[in-house]
Amino acid sequence: MVEDSVYDTFTADDVRVTENKCGCIYSLGIDADYTITSMKSEVCGANYTSTPGEDEDKCATDAIANPDNVVVIEGYNELFIAEDSGNHRWNYLWSYNLGNKELTRVA
């Protein structure tokens, strides 16, 4: 969580999470009325540095950075995560197994 953040403008601040400059994917628990009952980080980026060396990444390359698009393919129990990041030198595509929690870089 960032105190007095410019990102909190015009919001009620109902949900507060610890800041992760490499990004996270969250899973939500819902009840029969589709009301959110819980929220947890499922997979997060790591090791942010604001001053990488030339041609280096700001976030660890074995973890996500700024996830942008996600899709679940029915029957495979996999979450595919595409990045739109300035924190990796190249944007990656990841496969995250929802059963065993294994993250694999696909491309």
PyMOL CGO cylinders between C-alpha atoms (Angstrom):
from pymol import cmd
from pymol.cgo import CYLINDER

trace = [
    CYLINDER, 0.00, 0.00, 0.00, 1.28, 3.45, -0.84, 0.3, 1, 1, 1, 1, 1, 1,
    CYLINDER, 1.28, 3.45, -0.84, 0.27, 6.12, 1.63, 0.3, 1, 1, 1, 1, 1, 1,
    CYLINDER, 0.27, 6.12, 1.63, -1.03, 9.36, 0.12, 0.3, 1, 1, 1, 1, 1, 1,
    CYLINDER, -1.03, 9.36, 0.12, -0.67, 7.90, -3.35, 0.3, 1, 1, 1, 1, 1, 1,
    CYLINDER, -0.67, 7.90, -3.35, -1.72, 9.83, -6.42, 0.3, 1, 1, 1, 1, 1, 1,
    CYLINDER, -1.72, 9.83, -6.42, -3.38, 6.57, -7.50, 0.3, 1, 1, 1, 1, 1, 1,
    CYLINDER, -3.38, 6.57, -7.50, -5.97, 6.84, -4.71, 0.3, 1, 1, 1, 1, 1, 1,
    CYLINDER, -5.97, 6.84, -4.71, -7.62, 9.93, -6.21, 0.3, 1, 1, 1, 1, 1, 1,
    CYLINDER, -7.62, 9.93, -6.21, -11.41, 9.80, -6.46, 0.3, 1, 1, 1, 1, 1, 1,
    CYLINDER, -11.41, 9.80, -6.46, -11.77, 6.40, -4.82, 0.3, 1, 1, 1, 1, 1, 1,
    CYLINDER, -11.77, 6.40, -4.82, -13.32, 5.16, -1.60, 0.3, 1, 1, 1, 1, 1, 1,
    CYLINDER, -13.32, 5.16, -1.60, -10.23, 3.06, -0.79, 0.3, 1, 1, 1, 1, 1, 1,
    CYLINDER, -10.23, 3.06, -0.79, -12.34, -0.01, -0.08, 0.3, 1, 1, 1, 1, 1, 1,
    CYLINDER, -12.34, -0.01, -0.08, -9.58, -2.38, -1.19, 0.3, 1, 1, 1, 1, 1, 1,
    CYLINDER, -9.58, -2.38, -1.19, -6.00, -1.80, -0.11, 0.3, 1, 1, 1, 1, 1, 1,
    CYLINDER, -6.00, -1.80, -0.11, -3.12, -4.05, -1.07, 0.3, 1, 1, 1, 1, 1, 1,
    CYLINDER, -3.12, -4.05, -1.07, 0.62, -3.91, -0.61, 0.3, 1, 1, 1, 1, 1, 1,
    CYLINDER, 0.62, -3.91, -0.61, 2.29, -2.20, -3.55, 0.3, 1, 1, 1, 1, 1, 1,
    CYLINDER, 2.29, -2.20, -3.55, 4.13, -4.47, -5.96, 0.3, 1, 1, 1, 1, 1, 1,
    CYLINDER, 4.13, -4.47, -5.96, 5.69, -2.56, -8.86, 0.3, 1, 1, 1, 1, 1, 1,
    CYLINDER, 5.69, -2.56, -8.86, 6.06, -5.81, -10.81, 0.3, 1, 1, 1, 1, 1, 1,
    CYLINDER, 6.06, -5.81, -10.81, 2.35, -6.60, -10.50, 0.3, 1, 1, 1, 1, 1, 1,
    CYLINDER, 2.35, -6.60, -10.50, 0.10, -9.34, -9.18, 0.3, 1, 1, 1, 1, 1, 1,
    CYLINDER, 0.10, -9.34, -9.18, -2.81, -11.51, -10.25, 0.3, 1, 1, 1, 1, 1, 1,
    CYLINDER, -2.81, -11.51, -10.25, -5.50, -11.87, -7.58, 0.3, 1, 1, 1, 1, 1, 1,
    CYLINDER, -5.50, -11.87, -7.58, -8.14, -14.55, -7.11, 0.3, 1, 1, 1, 1, 1, 1,
    CYLINDER, -8.14, -14.55, -7.11, -11.51, -13.68, -5.61, 0.3, 1, 1, 1, 1, 1, 1,
    CYLINDER, -11.51, -13.68, -5.61, -13.85, -15.86, -3.62, 0.3, 1, 1, 1, 1, 1, 1,
    CYLINDER, -13.85, -15.86, -3.62, -17.54, -15.28, -4.35, 0.3, 1, 1, 1, 1, 1, 1,
    CYLINDER, -17.54, -15.28, -4.35, -20.77, -16.48, -2.76, 0.3, 1, 1, 1, 1, 1, 1,
    CYLINDER, -20.77, -16.48, -2.76, -24.03, -17.63, -4.38, 0.3, 1, 1, 1, 1, 1, 1,
    CYLINDER, -24.03, -17.63, -4.38, -25.10, -14.00, -4.88, 0.3, 1, 1, 1, 1, 1, 1,
    CYLINDER, -25.10, -14.00, -4.88, -21.81, -13.20, -6.66, 0.3, 1, 1, 1, 1, 1, 1,
    CYLINDER, -21.81, -13.20, -6.66, -20.63, -11.06, -3.78, 0.3, 1, 1, 1, 1, 1, 1,
    CYLINDER, -20.63, -11.06, -3.78, -16.87, -11.05, -3.28, 0.3, 1, 1, 1, 1, 1, 1,
    CYLINDER, -16.87, -11.05, -3.28, -16.07, -12.69, 0.04, 0.3, 1, 1, 1, 1, 1, 1,
    CYLINDER, -16.07, -12.69, 0.04, -12.28, -12.96, -0.12, 0.3, 1, 1, 1, 1, 1, 1,
    CYLINDER, -12.28, -12.96, -0.12, -9.26, -11.87, -2.14, 0.3, 1, 1, 1, 1, 1, 1,
    CYLINDER, -9.26, -11.87, -2.14, -5.73, -13.26, -2.26, 0.3, 1, 1, 1, 1, 1, 1,
    CYLINDER, -5.73, -13.26, -2.26, -2.68, -12.77, -4.42, 0.3, 1, 1, 1, 1, 1, 1,
    CYLINDER, -2.68, -12.77, -4.42, -2.32, -15.78, -6.70, 0.3, 1, 1, 1, 1, 1, 1,
    CYLINDER, -2.32, -15.78, -6.70, 0.98, -14.96, -8.44, 0.3, 1, 1, 1, 1, 1, 1,
    CYLINDER, 0.98, -14.96, -8.44, 3.16, -11.85, -8.17, 0.3, 1, 1, 1, 1, 1, 1,
    CYLINDER, 3.16, -11.85, -8.17, 6.25, -10.33, -9.75, 0.3, 1, 1, 1, 1, 1, 1,
    CYLINDER, 6.25, -10.33, -9.75, 9.43, -9.91, -7.73, 0.3, 1, 1, 1, 1, 1, 1,
    CYLINDER, 9.43, -9.91, -7.73, 12.73, -8.09, -7.20, 0.3, 1, 1, 1, 1, 1, 1,
    CYLINDER, 12.73, -8.09, -7.20, 11.88, -4.66, -8.60, 0.3, 1, 1, 1, 1, 1, 1,
    CYLINDER, 11.88, -4.66, -8.60, 14.83, -2.31, -9.11, 0.3, 1, 1, 1, 1, 1, 1,
    CYLINDER, 14.83, -2.31, -9.11, 14.39, 1.22, -10.41, 0.3, 1, 1, 1, 1, 1, 1,
    CYLINDER, 14.39, 1.22, -10.41, 17.98, 1.41, -11.67, 0.3, 1, 1, 1, 1, 1, 1,
    CYLINDER, 17.98, 1.41, -11.67, 18.81, -1.67, -13.73, 0.3, 1, 1, 1, 1, 1, 1,
    CYLINDER, 18.81, -1.67, -13.73, 21.99, -1.87, -15.76, 0.3, 1, 1, 1, 1, 1, 1,
    CYLINDER, 21.99, -1.87, -15.76, 21.90, -1.36, -19.52, 0.3, 1, 1, 1, 1, 1, 1,
    CYLINDER, 21.90, -1.36, -19.52, 19.72, -3.99, -21.24, 0.3, 1, 1, 1, 1, 1, 1,
    CYLINDER, 19.72, -3.99, -21.24, 18.63, -5.40, -17.89, 0.3, 1, 1, 1, 1, 1, 1,
    CYLINDER, 18.63, -5.40, -17.89, 15.16, -6.03, -16.51, 0.3, 1, 1, 1, 1, 1, 1,
    CYLINDER, 15.16, -6.03, -16.51, 13.60, -4.11, -13.62, 0.3, 1, 1, 1, 1, 1, 1,
    CYLINDER, 13.60, -4.11, -13.62, 11.73, -7.22, -12.43, 0.3, 1, 1, 1, 1, 1, 1,
    CYLINDER, 11.73, -7.22, -12.43, 12.91, -10.80, -12.05, 0.3, 1, 1, 1, 1, 1, 1,
    CYLINDER, 12.91, -10.80, -12.05, 12.66, -12.70, -15.34, 0.3, 1, 1, 1, 1, 1, 1,
    CYLINDER, 12.66, -12.70, -15.34, 11.39, -15.85, -13.61, 0.3, 1, 1, 1, 1, 1, 1,
    CYLINDER, 11.39, -15.85, -13.61, 8.23, -14.02, -12.47, 0.3, 1, 1, 1, 1, 1, 1,
    CYLINDER, 8.23, -14.02, -12.47, 5.52, -11.88, -14.04, 0.3, 1, 1, 1, 1, 1, 1,
    CYLINDER, 5.52, -11.88, -14.04, 5.87, -8.15, -14.64, 0.3, 1, 1, 1, 1, 1, 1,
    CYLINDER, 5.87, -8.15, -14.64, 2.83, -5.93, -15.16, 0.3, 1, 1, 1, 1, 1, 1,
    CYLINDER, 2.83, -5.93, -15.16, 0.27, -8.55, -16.18, 0.3, 1, 1, 1, 1, 1, 1,
    CYLINDER, 0.27, -8.55, -16.18, -2.17, -7.12, -18.68, 0.3, 1, 1, 1, 1, 1, 1,
    CYLINDER, -2.17, -7.12, -18.68, -4.31, -9.76, -20.38, 0.3, 1, 1, 1, 1, 1, 1,
    CYLINDER, -4.31, -9.76, -20.38, -5.38, -13.05, -18.82, 0.3, 1, 1, 1, 1, 1, 1,
    CYLINDER, -5.38, -13.05, -18.82, -7.39, -16.02, -20.08, 0.3, 1, 1, 1, 1, 1, 1,
    CYLINDER, -7.39, -16.02, -20.08, -8.39, -19.40, -18.68, 0.3, 1, 1, 1, 1, 1, 1,
    CYLINDER, -8.39, -19.40, -18.68, -8.81, -22.19, -21.22, 0.3, 1, 1, 1, 1, 1, 1,
    CYLINDER, -8.81, -22.19, -21.22, -11.63, -24.44, -20.07, 0.3, 1, 1, 1, 1, 1, 1,
    CYLINDER, -11.63, -24.44, -20.07, -10.57, -27.98, -19.22, 0.3, 1, 1, 1, 1, 1, 1,
    CYLINDER, -10.57, -27.98, -19.22, -6.84, -27.23, -18.87, 0.3, 1, 1, 1, 1, 1, 1,
    CYLINDER, -6.84, -27.23, -18.87, -6.70, -25.62, -15.40, 0.3, 1, 1, 1, 1, 1, 1,
    CYLINDER, -6.70, -25.62, -15.40, -4.23, -23.07, -16.78, 0.3, 1, 1, 1, 1, 1, 1,
    CYLINDER, -4.23, -23.07, -16.78, -4.27, -19.29, -16.55, 0.3, 1, 1, 1, 1, 1, 1,
    CYLINDER, -4.27, -19.29, -16.55, -2.41, -17.61, -19.39, 0.3, 1, 1, 1, 1, 1, 1,
    CYLINDER, -2.41, -17.61, -19.39, -0.92, -14.23, -18.52, 0.3, 1, 1, 1, 1, 1, 1,
    CYLINDER, -0.92, -14.23, -18.52, 0.35, -11.72, -21.08, 0.3, 1, 1, 1, 1, 1, 1,
    CYLINDER, 0.35, -11.72, -21.08, 2.49, -8.78, -20.02, 0.3, 1, 1, 1, 1, 1, 1,
    CYLINDER, 2.49, -8.78, -20.02, 2.45, -5.17, -21.12, 0.3, 1, 1, 1, 1, 1, 1,
    CYLINDER, 2.45, -5.17, -21.12, 5.51, -4.08, -19.25, 0.3, 1, 1, 1, 1, 1, 1,
    CYLINDER, 5.51, -4.08, -19.25, 8.32, -1.63, -19.15, 0.3, 1, 1, 1, 1, 1, 1,
    CYLINDER, 8.32, -1.63, -19.15, 9.78, -3.73, -16.35, 0.3, 1, 1, 1, 1, 1, 1,
    CYLINDER, 9.78, -3.73, -16.35, 10.93, -6.63, -18.53, 0.3, 1, 1, 1, 1, 1, 1,
    CYLINDER, 10.93, -6.63, -18.53, 13.13, -5.97, -21.54, 0.3, 1, 1, 1, 1, 1, 1,
    CYLINDER, 13.13, -5.97, -21.54, 10.71, -8.13, -23.56, 0.3, 1, 1, 1, 1, 1, 1,
    CYLINDER, 10.71, -8.13, -23.56, 7.04, -8.78, -22.81, 0.3, 1, 1, 1, 1, 1, 1,
    CYLINDER, 7.04, -8.78, -22.81, 6.47, -12.43, -21.89, 0.3, 1, 1, 1, 1, 1, 1,
    CYLINDER, 6.47, -12.43, -21.89, 3.56, -14.85, -22.05, 0.3, 1, 1, 1, 1, 1, 1,
    CYLINDER, 3.56, -14.85, -22.05, 3.14, -17.07, -19.00, 0.3, 1, 1, 1, 1, 1, 1,
    CYLINDER, 3.14, -17.07, -19.00, 1.19, -20.20, -18.16, 0.3, 1, 1, 1, 1, 1, 1,
    CYLINDER, 1.19, -20.20, -18.16, 0.12, -20.51, -14.52, 0.3, 1, 1, 1, 1, 1, 1,
    CYLINDER, 0.12, -20.51, -14.52, -1.19, -23.90, -13.39, 0.3, 1, 1, 1, 1, 1, 1,
    CYLINDER, -1.19, -23.90, -13.39, -4.11, -23.26, -11.05, 0.3, 1, 1, 1, 1, 1, 1,
    CYLINDER, -4.11, -23.26, -11.05, -3.73, -26.70, -9.44, 0.3, 1, 1, 1, 1, 1, 1,
    CYLINDER, -3.73, -26.70, -9.44, -0.05, -26.93, -8.57, 0.3, 1, 1, 1, 1, 1, 1,
    CYLINDER, -0.05, -26.93, -8.57, 0.63, -23.13, -8.70, 0.3, 1, 1, 1, 1, 1, 1,
    CYLINDER, 0.63, -23.13, -8.70, 3.52, -23.58, -11.18, 0.3, 1, 1, 1, 1, 1, 1,
    CYLINDER, 3.52, -23.58, -11.18, 4.42, -20.58, -13.34, 0.3, 1, 1, 1, 1, 1, 1,
    CYLINDER, 4.42, -20.58, -13.34, 6.02, -21.29, -16.74, 0.3, 1, 1, 1, 1, 1, 1,
    CYLINDER, 6.02, -21.29, -16.74, 7.25, -18.77, -19.27, 0.3, 1, 1, 1, 1, 1, 1,
    CYLINDER, 7.25, -18.77, -19.27, 5.78, -19.77, -22.66, 0.3, 1, 1, 1, 1, 1, 1,
    CYLINDER, 5.78, -19.77, -22.66, 7.13, -17.03, -24.92, 0.3, 1, 1, 1, 1, 1, 1,
]
cmd.load_cgo(trace, "trace")
